Amino acid sequence: MKSQQFIGTGVAVTTPFTKNKAVDFASLKQHISYLLQNGIDYFVVMGTTGESVTLNEDEKKEVLNTFIETNKGPIPIVLGLGGNDTQAVVKKTEKTDLSKVDAILSVAPYYNKPSQKGLYEHFKAVSKASPVPVILYNVPGRTGVNISAETIVKLARDFENIVAVKEASGDFTQVMHIIQDKPDDFQVVSGEDGITLPLLSIGVSGVISVAANAFPKEFSTMVNYALKNDIQSAKEIHYKLLAIIEKLFAEGNPSGIKCALSLKKIIGNNLRLPLVPVSKELEKDLKKLIGNI
């Protein structure tokens, strides 16, 4: 399986909406083109940042088709496809046309808090159902459950098409254990922008980034420097971006990044409930920080 495709900077892309909350496909095409022109390595479509839980099935299909048509093949596309009902995830995986998708990103089942055995069996079923590579997504802050290092490594060893994990636990010890014990061709990807540089220094292979929606060139350049062991050059960009990354998540994601994208005139600052735009105070802070980059 082509795990090398997921080295570098992936972007968890937002879904732009119009003022009346319809999907804004014109802005989406503009955003995709902006990312393509600024050095990112792959797209992640219909993840948390894309507000996928608020889109209906027809909208999801049209959003994916927009990526396929606008991208026209230069870089891989990863589709978010997960949930907390294993049978439903399997059925959705089998029914979805994945012929032009390079991998799926499948989040740990949320809310029902399965055991490690349950997590293993869930991803075993997803792996068997998927005709494309599977990237695990471990984000205990959102799901309420952590996929342990042992479970991640066992899944990586037992299933050839489980090729990577997006690690957003924030636990450096866990990440190090995964890196130490994983198969050589299994990629560990940062899921947290603010700690991507230190994670790169201990062996992760890249990032699936939110901040890179608005700062793709800067973020991709930082990651590429770090992957070439030019940590000094990477540090300069990291510290340039650190304050704005903190502000982007201060009132939740994707509210912060949509505000930043609106300030940069790439998409409108529109979200679907229950998400709402950031406060005027935070918008003012973001505008000032963007002006300094």
Secondary structure, DSSP 8 states (H G I E B T S, - for coil): --GGGGSEEEEE----B-TTS-B-HHHHHHHHHHHHTTT--EEEESSTTTTGGGS-HHHHHHHHHHHHHHH-SSS-EEEE---S-HHHHHHHHHHS--TT-SEEEEE---SS---HHHHHHHHHHHHHH-SS-EEEEE-HHHHS----HHHHHHHHHH-TTEEEEEE-S--HHHHHHHHHHS-TT-EEEE--GGGHHHHHHTT--EEEESGGGT-HHHHHHHHHHHHTT-HHHHHHHHHHHHHHHHHHTTT-TTHHHHHHHHHTTSS-----TT-----HHHHHHHHHHHHT-
